[in-house]
Amino acid sequence: MDNLTYKPVAHDHEKFLREAKKDEVFLKEYEALAPAYAFVRELLLARQRSGLTQEAIASKIGTTKSAISRLESGGKHIPSITTLRKYAEALGCELEIKLVPKKQSTSTS
């Protein structure tokens, strides 16, 4: 048991994604998650710009740090518009929700 030393395994995430995206099923599911990840990125960037911690936001809107963490994780929890509005206001932002027409694929058949 003396040889229990920490040996990190190298991981090239970009290479992993390039290889994984060759699988059509993986690519379809990965692309389906893109809007959710973009939304989480927006939340995190807005909080970073505000300079506030999760605890500070939680205090401002009357919730817990763990609730803010769940909101920012983009997991199974789907926040209400009211919660998103409070989050935005705590950051000094406005919440903007819009529907954008899908891009039409141009077929040359």
PAZAPA-4460 file (N, C-alpha, C; in steps of 0.05 Angstrom, whole numbers, plus 32768, in hexadecimal, padded with zeros to 4 digits):
% residues 109
    n_x    n_y    n_z   ca_x   ca_y   ca_z    c_x    c_y    c_z   seq   type   mol
   8010   7FE8   8000   8000   8000   8000   8011   8019   8000     1      M     A
   802B   8017   8000   803C   802E   8000   803D   803D   7FE5     2      D     A
   8034   8030   7FD0   8035   803D   7FB5   801B   8049   7FAD     3      N     A
   800D   8055   7FC0   7FF4   8063   7FBA   7FFB   8081   7FB5     4      L     A
   8008   8086   7F9F   8010   80A1   7F99   7FFC   80AC   7F84     5      T     A
   7FF9   80C6   7F85   7FE7   80D4   7F72   7FF4   80D5   7F57     6      Y     A
   7FE6   80CA   7F43   7FF0   80CA   7F28   7FDA   80D3   7F16     7      K     A
   7FD9   80ED   7F11   7FC3   80F7   7F00   7FC4   80EC   7EE4     8      P     A
   7FAD   80E8   7ED8   7FAB   80DE   7EBD   7FA6   80F6   7EAB     9      V     A
   7FB7   80F8   7E96   7FB4   810E   7E83   7F99   810B   7E74    10      A     A
   7F8C   8121   7E70   7F73   8120   7E61   7F72   8139   7E4E    11      H     A
   7F70   8133   7E35   7F6D   8148   7E21   7F50   814A   7E19    12      D     A
   7F41   815C   7E25   7F24   815D   7E21   7F1D   8163   7E04    13      H     A
   7F2C   8175   7DF8   7F26   817C   7DDC   7F2A   8163   7DCA    14      E     A
   7F3E   8154   7DCF   7F43   813C   7DBF   7F2C   8128   7DC4    15      K     A
   7F25   8125   7DDD   7F0E   8113   7DE4   7EF5   811B   7DD5    16      F     A
   7EEF   8135   7DD4   7ED7   813E   7DC6   7ED8   8139   7DA8    17      L     A
   7EF0   813F   7D9D   7EF3   813A   7D80   7EED   811D   7D79    18      R     A
   7EF8   810B   7D89   7EF3   80EE   7D84   7ED6   80E6   7D8A    19      E     A
   7ECB   80F0   7DA0   7EB0   80E8   7DA7   7E9B   80F3   7D93    20      A     A
   7EA1   810A   7D88   7E8E   8116   7D75   7E8C   8107   7D5A    21      K     A
   7E9E   80F4   7D57   7E9D   80E3   7D3F   7E85   80CF   7D41    22      K     A
   7E7C   80CB   7D59   7E65   80BA   7D5E   7E4C   80CA   7D5B    23      D     A
   7E3B   80C3   7D48   7E23   80D3   7D41   7E10   80D7   7D59    24      E     A
   7E0D   80C1   7D69   7DFB   80C3   7D80   7E06   80D7   7D95    25      V     A
   7E20   80D4   7D9A   7E2D   80E7   7DAD   7E2A   8103   7DA3    26      F     A
   7E30   8108   7D8A   7E2F   8123   7D7E   7E13   812F   7D81    27      L     A
   7DFF   811F   7D7B   7DE3   8129   7D7D   7DDC   8132   7D99    28      K     A
   7DE3   8121   7DAD   7DDE   8127   7DC9   7DEE   813F   7DD3    29      E     A
   7E07   8140   7DCA   7E19   8156   7DD2   7E0E   8170   7DC8    30      Y     A
   7E05   8171   7DAF   7DFA   8189   7DA3   7DDF   8191   7DB0    31      E     A
   7DD0   817D   7DB9   7DB7   8183   7DC6   7DBB   8191   7DE1    32      A     A
   7DD2   818C   7DEE   7DD8   8199   7E07   7DE5   81B5   7E05    33      L     A
   7DEC   81BC   7DED   7DFA   81D6   7DE8   7DEB   81EE   7DF4    34      A     A
   7DD0   81F1   7DF0   7DC2   8208   7DFB   7DC4   8209   7E1A    35      P     A
   7DC1   81F2   7E26   7DC3   81F2   7E44   7DDE   81FB   7E4E    36      A     A
   7DF3   81F1   7E41   7E0E   81F9   7E49   7E13   8216   7E43    37      Y     A
   7E09   8220   7E2D   7E0C   823D   7E27   7DFE   824E   7E3C    38      A     A
   7DE7   8245   7E45   7DD8   8253   7E5A   7DE8   8254   7E74    39      F     A
   7DF3   823D   7E7C   7E03   823C   7E94   7E1B   824E   7E92    40      V     A
   7E28   824E   7E7A   7E3F   8260   7E76   7E37   827D   7E7A    41      R     A
   7E1F   8285   7E70   7E15   82A0   7E74   7E12   82A7   7E91    42      E     A
   7E06   8294   7EA0   7E03   8299   7EBD   7E1E   829D   7ECB    43      L     A
   7E31   828C   7EC5   7E4B   828E   7ED1   7E5A   82A7   7EC9    44      L     A
   7E59   82AE   7EB0   7E66   82C7   7EA7   7E5A   82E0   7EB4    45      L     A
   7E3F   82E0   7EB6   7E32   82F7   7EC3   7E3A   82F9   7EE0    46      A     A
   7E3C   82E2   7EEE   7E44   82E3   7F0A   7E61   82EC   7F0C    47      R     A
   7E72   82E2   7EFA   7E8E   82EA   7EFB   7E90   8308   7EF7    48      Q     A
   7E82   8313   7EE3   7E82   8330   7EDE   7E79   8340   7EF7    49      R     A
   7E65   8335   7F05   7E5A   8343   7F1C   7E6E   8343   7F34    50      S     A
   7E80   832F   7F35   7E92   832D   7F4B   7E85   8321   7F64    51      G     A
   7E6D   8316   7F61   7E5F   830B   7F78   7E64   82ED   7F7B    52      L     A
   7E64   82E3   7F93   7E66   82C7   7F98   7E4A   82BA   7F97    53      T     A
   7E49   82A0   7F97   7E2F   8292   7F98   7E21   8299   7FB2    54      Q     A
   7E30   829B   7FC8   7E25   82A2   7FE2   7E18   82BE   7FE1    55      E     A
   7E26   82D1   7FD5   7E1C   82ED   7FD3   7E02   82EE   7FC3    56      A     A
   7E01   82E0   7FAD   7DE8   82E0   7F9D   7DD2   82D3   7FAD    57      I     A
   7DD8   82BC   7FB9   7DC4   82AE   7FC9   7DB8   82C0   7FDF    58      A     A
   7DC9   82CF   7FEC   7DC0   82E2   8000   7DAE   82F7   7FF5    59      S     A
   7DB6   8302   7FDE   7DA6   8317   7FD1   7D8A   830E   7FC9    60      K     A
   7D88   82F5   7FC0   7D6E   82EC   7FB6   7D5F   82DA   7FCA    61      I     A
   7D6A   82D6   7FE1   7D5C   82C7   7FF6   7D5C   82A9   7FF2    62      G     A
   7D72   829E   7FE9   7D74   8281   7FE6   7D8F   8277   7FF1    63      T     A
   7D96   825F   7FEB   7DAF   8254   7FF5   7DC5   8253   7FE0    64      T     A
   7DDD   8251   7FE9   7DF4   824E   7FD6   7DF0   8234   7FC6    65      K     A
   7DE6   821F   7FD2   7DE3   8206   7FC3   7DCE   8209   7FAD    66      S     A
   7DBA   8219   7FB2   7DA6   821E   7F9D   7DB2   822D   7F85    67      A     A
   7DC4   8240   7F8B   7DD2   824F   7F76   7DE5   823C   7F67    68      I     A
   7DF2   822A   7F76   7E04   8217   7F6A   7DF5   8204   7F57    69      S     A
   7DDD   81FB   7F5F   7DCC   81EA   7F4D   7DC4   81FA   7F35    70      R     A
   7DBC   8213   7F38   7DB4   8224   7F21   7DCB   8226   7F0D    71      L     A
   7DE3   822A   7F17   7DFA   822E   7F06   7E06   8214   7EFB    72      E     A
   7DFD   81FE   7F05   7E08   81E4   7EFC   7DFB   81DA   7EE2    73      S     A
   7DE3   81E4   7EDD   7DD5   81DC   7EC5   7DCC   81BF   7EC5    74      G     A
   7DC8   81B3   7EDC   7DC0   8197   7EDE   7DA2   8194   7ED7    75      G     A
   7D96   8182   7EE6   7D7A   817C   7EE1   7D67   8191   7EEA    76      K     A
   7D70   81A3   7EFC   7D5F   81B8   7F07   7D59   81CD   7EF1    77      H     A
   7D40   81D3   7EEC   7D38   81E7   7ED9   7D2D   81FF   7EE9    78      I     A
   7D3B   8215   7EEA   7D33   822C   7EFA   7D1A   823A   7EEE    79      P     A
   7D0B   8246   7EFF   7CF4   8256   7EF6   7CFD   8271   7EEB    80      S     A
   7CEC   827E   7EDC   7CF3   8299   7ED2   7CF6   82AC   7EE9    81      I     A
   7CE6   82A8   7EFE   7CE9   82BA   7F16   7D04   82B7   7F22    82      T     A
   7D0E   829E   7F25   7D28   829A   7F31   7D3E   82A6   7F1F    83      T     A
   7D3C   82A2   7F05   7D4F   82AE   7EF2   7D4F   82CC   7EF4    84      L     A
   7D37   82D8   7EF6   7D35   82F5   7EF8   7D43   82FF   7F12    85      R     A
   7D3E   82F1   7F28   7D4B   82F9   7F41   7D69   82F6   7F3F    86      K     A
   7D73   82E1   7F33   7D8F   82DC   7F2F   7D9B   82F3   7F1F    87      Y     A
   7D8E   82FA   7F09   7D97   830F   7EF7   7D98   832A   7F06    88      A     A
   7D83   8330   7F15   7D82   8349   7F24   7D98   834B   7F39    89      E     A
   7D9E   8334   7F46   7DB3   8333   7F5A   7DCE   833A   7F4E    90      A     A
   7DD1   8333   7F34   7DEA   8338   7F26   7DEB   8354   7F19    91      L     A
   7DD5   8362   7F1B   7DD3   837C   7F0D   7DCE   8379   7EF0    92      G     A
   7DC1   8363   7EE8   7DBA   835E   7ECC   7D9C   835D   7EC8    93      C     A
   7D95   835E   7EAF   7D79   8359   7EA8   7D77   833E   7E9B    94      E     A
   7D61   8330   7EA0   7D5C   8316   7E94   7D4F   831B   7E79    95      L     A
   7D5A   830F   7E65   7D4F   8311   7E4A   7D4B   82F5   7E3F    96      E     A
   7D32   82EF   7E38   7D2C   82D5   7E2D   7D20   82DA   7E11    97      I     A
   7D2A   82CC   7DFE   7D20   82D1   7DE3   7D1F   82B7   7DD3    98      K     A
   7D0C   82B6   7DC0   7D0A   82A0   7DAE   7D17   82A8   7D94    99      L     A
   7D29   8297   7D8B   7D38   829D   7D73   7D30   8288   7D5E   100      V     A
   7D29   8291   7D46   7D22   827E   7D31   7D39   826B   7D2B   101      P     A
   7D32   8252   7D26   7D47   823F   7D1F   7D51   8245   7D04   102      K     A
   7D6B   8240   7D00   7D77   8244   7CE6   7D6C   822E   7CD3   103      K     A
   7D64   8237   7CBB   7D5A   8224   7CA7   7D72   8218   7C99   104      Q     A
   7D72   81FD   7C97   7D88   81F0   7C88   7D83   81F5   7C6A   105      S     A
   7D98   81FC   7C5D   7D96   8202   7C40   7D9E   81E9   7C31   106      T     A
   7D8A   81DC   7C25   7D8F   81C4   7C16   7D92   81CB   7BF9   107      S     A
   7DA6   81BF   7BEC   7DAB   81C5   7BD0   7DA3   81AE   7BBE   108      T     A
   7D8D   81A0   7BC5   7D84   818A   7BB4   7D73   8193   7B9E   109      S     A
***
